[in-house]
Amino acid sequence: MKAIVYERTGDPSVLELVDRPVPEPGAGEVLVRLAVSGVNPTDWKSRRAFPPDGWQIPGQDGAGVVEAVGEGVDRELIGQRVWIWEAAWQRPWGTAAEYTLVPVRQAVPLGDASFELGASLGIPFLTAHRCLTAGEFMPDALRAGALADHTVLVQGGAGAVGNAAIQLARWADATVIATVSSAEKAQLAAAAGASYVINYREQDVVEEVGKIAPDGVHTIVEVAPATNAAADVQMIRQGGAVCVYADNGGTEVTLPIRPLYVVNARWQFVLVYTEPKAAKAQGVVDVAAAANQGGVRVGADAGLPLHHYPLADTAGAHQAVEDSAVGKVLIITSDA
């Protein structure tokens, strides 16, 4: 099989296209012939920061068809279309390849949804799900109606996680406010389903949110806590949560104690790999349901433009994500 491998940390030039034998699934594993691999910031950050144990195929997310199963796995899964999450977390078999191996629970039925959607679900949508379910006022599970009468603020509504948070929150019937930095990004956030869009370069976010939610918002999905902390403190309602999943704009944040403890506010930090197992399992169930019900989409009409790269140009795909490409970067791995 053809696969992208890196054996040392560095810039995208460390990624090499190689030929490797197709692996055999072990007990509890499935072999998936991949059609599409999704690229996330975590892929290039890992490639730069964490030396592999010998070699590593990058890519946590992907979609394809089950070709073989290991001992203890139902053979009826062979031929099933699936989406994959966390393929490369503490394992060498990522999704930037024609085939990958994952534990069976990490290959989720995709139904009739596109491989492009399947390869876009994992990290962004599971992260967004955790952000939407971690607060005091928020449900443990998402479904239609679960967030009715809730107001969610998504800081950075044109990013991949921001887009996922808007789509999942609207699927669950929340009122969604999104912030963006340009008119073009405002169109993307609106296409994703945001009820209100605020251009933070031209408008006062605190003032505008106050008009929409005078008592504050239930949850803030936060991409830039160091930049937005002071505003977030003013916008969170009693018992609300600020859910931080990235460190754009700075790696440290300062918080005023009294205004936050008076309202029993929560600051919840989110990394999907290490979140509680039960919460992640529920996220997989809910994201799969949203995809199967048509509640989440990809493409420009869903506020998430797609950028396609061939497997041989995985380095270009990584560079695009590292350069903050707007939309979803996908690698076409085979014709599965």
C-alpha positions, 0 to 999 in steps of 0.5 A: 500500500502507499502511505505517508510516513515521517520518522523525525519531527520537522516541517512538512518536508519530513513527510515521505510517500512510501510503499508498505505491506498492507497490515493484518488486523489483530484481535479487536481491530478492523482494516479499512481501505481509506477513501479520504483522510481529514487533516487537522491542526493536531496533525502538523503540531504532532509532526513538529513536536513529538518524535515518532517511535520509529515511524508514524503515518499521520492523520486522526480522521478518515473514511472508507470501507472495512476490508478485513476484521480481526479475531473477535470482530463481526465479519458482517462489518466487511464491506461497511462504509465507516468514518474513523476517529483518533486513528493515530493517537498512540498508534502508528497507523494514521489515515494518510494512507491507502489502508489503516488499522483501528480498534473496531469501536473507532470505525463508525458506520457512515450510512449513505453520507459522503466520505468527505463528510465522514473524514471531517467528523472526528476531531472537529465535531467530537471537540465541538460536542464536548464544548457543548455538553460540559457546562452546568446548564448543558445536556450530557447528550445532543439530539434535536431539541436538547439545546432548546432555550439555550444560547451558545456563543461560538468565538471564531465561527468560520474555523473547523471546530467553530463550524462544527459547534454551530452545526451541532448546536443548531441541530440541537435547536440552540440559538447560536451567536458566532464571531468572525473577523471578516465579511467573507467569514460572516457568510460562512458562519451564517451558512453553517446555521448561526442565528446571529453573526458578529464581526469583532473587527467592526462591532463591540462583541459584548454590546452586541451579545448583550442585545441578544442575550441580556442574561448572558450565554449558557456556553462559550466555545472559545478558540482564543482565550487569551484574547477574549477572556475579558469579554467572555467574563462579561458575557457568561451567564450564571452557571455558564461555561467557557469551553476552551479548545485552543490557544490562538492569540496566546498560551496564558490567560488571566481571569478575575476571580470575583466576577466569576465565582459570584456567578459560579462560572466554569472554565472548561479546557477541552482536548478530545484525546484525553476527555472522559471516556464516557463523554467521548463515547457519547460524542461519537454516538451523537455525532454519528446520529447528526451525520446520519440524520443530515443534521451536519454537512460539509462544503461551502453551502455548509460554511466549510469549503473543501480543499482536496489534495492527492496522497502524494501531496500530503505535505501540501495539505499539512502546509495549508492547515498550518497556514490556517486555510479556511475550510476543511483540508482533505487528502484523497487516499484511494478510490475506495 
